[in-house]
Amino acid sequence: MNQSDNKNEAYNMQDDLQNQVIDLQMNLAHLEVTVERLDEVIARQDKDIQTLQRQLQLIYKQIEGQDTDNGIAPFDVIADRPPHY
C-alpha cells in the first residue's frame, strides 16, 4: 500500500506540475499578445508625434515669415503667459 501511495503522490505532483506549466504557457501567450498590441500603439504614436512635429515646424516657419507690421506678432511664451501663473 505504501508503494501505491507513493505512485499516486508522484502522479499528483506530475499533474500539478503539468497544470502549472500550462498556466505559465497561457500567461506567456497573453503577455506576448499584450506586448504586440503595445508595440503597435507605440509605433502609431511615434508616427503621430513625428507628423505633429513637422506640422509645428511648418507653423513656426509661417509665423517667422510673417511681417509683424500686419498685426501678427510672433508667439512669445513668457510674454503671453496667463496672469494666474
Residue pairs with C-beta under 8 A, 6 or more apart in sequence:
63 72
63 74
63 75
64 74
66 72
68 74
